Amino acid sequence: MNSGDVVVVEFAMLWPLQVLIPYVVMRRDVAALPSADRARAWPDATIGVAALLGGPLAVPVHFLLAHRSLRGAALGVAWTAAMFLVLVALDTLLLAVLPMDTPP
């Protein structure tokens, strides 16, 4: 498997997770909010678009807008850091498992 194939496999496996994980985190946060805060949070369609277009970087914005406090901003940064760590760990594991040809 050459390096171009590895990039395609890596993209095909990690990109869905870069959308799905932020979507699940934001949806769970909205479900846990009190009803007054839930009214200020993004609707489901906006959460989906934000996860699709922004990935993990949409999470701190969501937490800041939904919680409107420093605690919300800190939660958003913490969740984003955790997501990046998980995605980097998965990427490293994937690259260790995939066979790659070494150049001559």
C-alpha positions as CSV (number, residue, x, y, z in Angstrom):
1,M,0.0,0.0,0.0
2,N,1.6,3.3,-1.0
3,S,1.3,6.6,0.9
4,G,-1.6,7.8,-1.3
5,D,-3.7,4.8,-0.5
6,V,-2.9,5.2,3.2
7,V,-4.2,8.8,3.1
8,V,-7.4,7.7,1.4
9,V,-8.0,5.0,4.0
10,E,-7.1,7.3,6.8
11,F,-9.5,10.0,5.5
12,A,-12.3,7.5,4.9
13,M,-12.1,6.2,8.5
14,L,-11.4,9.3,10.5
15,W,-13.6,11.9,8.7
16,P,-16.9,10.4,9.8
17,L,-15.6,10.3,13.4
18,Q,-14.6,14.0,13.1
19,V,-18.3,14.8,12.3
20,L,-20.0,12.2,14.5
21,I,-18.2,12.8,17.8
22,P,-18.9,16.6,17.9
23,Y,-22.5,15.9,16.9
24,V,-23.0,13.5,19.7
25,V,-21.3,15.7,22.3
26,M,-23.4,18.7,21.3
27,R,-26.7,16.7,21.2
28,R,-26.0,15.2,24.6
29,D,-25.3,18.7,26.0
30,V,-28.5,20.1,24.6
31,A,-30.5,17.2,26.1
32,A,-28.9,17.8,29.5
33,L,-29.7,21.6,29.5
34,P,-32.6,23.0,31.5
35,S,-35.5,24.1,29.3
36,A,-34.7,27.8,29.5
37,D,-31.1,27.2,28.3
38,R,-32.3,24.6,25.8
39,A,-34.4,27.4,24.1
40,R,-31.1,29.4,23.5
41,A,-29.2,26.4,22.2
42,W,-28.8,25.6,18.5
43,P,-31.7,23.5,16.9
44,D,-30.9,20.0,15.7
45,A,-30.3,21.0,12.1
46,T,-27.8,23.7,13.1
47,I,-25.9,21.2,15.3
48,G,-25.7,18.8,12.4
49,V,-24.4,21.5,10.0
50,A,-22.0,22.8,12.6
51,A,-20.6,19.3,13.2
52,L,-20.3,18.7,9.4
53,L,-18.6,22.0,8.6
54,G,-16.7,22.8,11.8
55,G,-16.1,19.4,13.3
56,P,-14.5,19.6,16.7
57,L,-14.0,23.4,16.4
58,A,-17.8,23.9,16.5
59,V,-18.0,22.5,20.1
60,P,-16.6,25.4,22.0
61,V,-18.8,27.8,20.1
62,H,-21.9,25.7,20.9
63,F,-21.0,25.5,24.6
64,L,-20.4,29.2,24.8
65,L,-23.7,30.0,23.1
66,A,-25.7,27.4,25.0
67,H,-24.3,28.0,28.5
68,R,-23.4,31.7,28.1
69,S,-20.9,31.6,30.9
70,L,-17.2,31.0,31.6
71,R,-18.1,27.6,32.7
72,G,-19.6,26.9,29.3
73,A,-16.5,28.2,27.6
74,A,-14.3,26.0,29.8
75,L,-16.5,22.9,29.1
76,G,-16.3,23.6,25.4
77,V,-12.5,23.9,25.5
78,A,-12.3,20.7,27.6
79,W,-14.5,18.7,25.3
80,T,-12.6,19.9,22.2
81,A,-9.3,19.0,23.7
82,A,-10.6,15.6,24.6
83,M,-11.9,15.1,21.1
84,F,-8.6,16.1,19.6
85,L,-6.8,13.7,21.8
86,V,-9.1,10.8,20.9
87,L,-8.8,11.6,17.2
88,V,-5.0,11.9,17.3
89,A,-4.8,8.6,19.2
90,L,-7.0,6.9,16.6
91,D,-5.0,8.4,13.8
92,T,-1.7,7.2,15.3
93,L,-3.2,3.7,15.9
94,L,-4.5,3.6,12.4
95,L,-1.2,4.6,10.9
96,A,0.6,2.0,13.0
97,V,-1.7,-0.8,11.8
98,L,-1.9,0.1,8.1
99,P,0.9,-1.4,6.0
100,M,2.8,1.2,4.1
101,D,5.5,0.6,1.4
102,T,8.9,2.1,2.2
103,P,10.6,3.9,-0.6
104,P,13.6,2.1,-2.1
